[in-house]
Amino acid sequence: MIIAGRNEGSNLKKCINSILANDYPPSLFEVIYIDDHSDDNSLIELETIKAENFSFLELKNYLSEEKLNSFKKMAISAGISKARGNIILLTDADTIAGKKWIKSHADIYENDNKVKLCTGGCISWQS
């Protein structure tokens, strides 16, 4: 699970805790939050979240000297580079995940080998 956000201090705990509380084995998923130059209390909030399958990083530590127009894309790329799983889910920091959110996505990939990409609803893809 990758979440990229900026100045989401008021939303972080609700979002991340809803994901961590999913009805899915914690050993089978990780949550990576990428902070995009927040100037609110986001980093303080992130430091208070204690779970073995949760980590966060600061985008500023992954930027090169070149000028960027899309920090969110770079944040997602940094998160993907750190992810260890076979399936990557993306969401926003103001989202509250349902209890079966992770399982519903994992089930689609396990039960339909034609699915290559999910966005909103999932579709089979012929390759």
Secondary structure as GFF3:
##gff-version 3
##sequence-region A 1 127
A	DSSP	beta_strand	2	5	.	.	.	ID=ss1
A	DSSP	alpha_helix	12	20	.	.	.	ID=ss2
A	DSSP	three_ten_helix	26	28	.	.	.	ID=ss3
A	DSSP	beta_strand	31	35	.	.	.	ID=ss4
A	DSSP	alpha_helix	42	47	.	.	.	ID=ss5
A	DSSP	beta_strand	54	58	.	.	.	ID=ss6
A	DSSP	three_ten_helix	59	62	.	.	.	ID=ss7
A	DSSP	alpha_helix	71	82	.	.	.	ID=ss8
A	DSSP	beta_strand	90	91	.	.	.	ID=ss9
A	DSSP	alpha_helix	101	111	.	.	.	ID=ss10
###
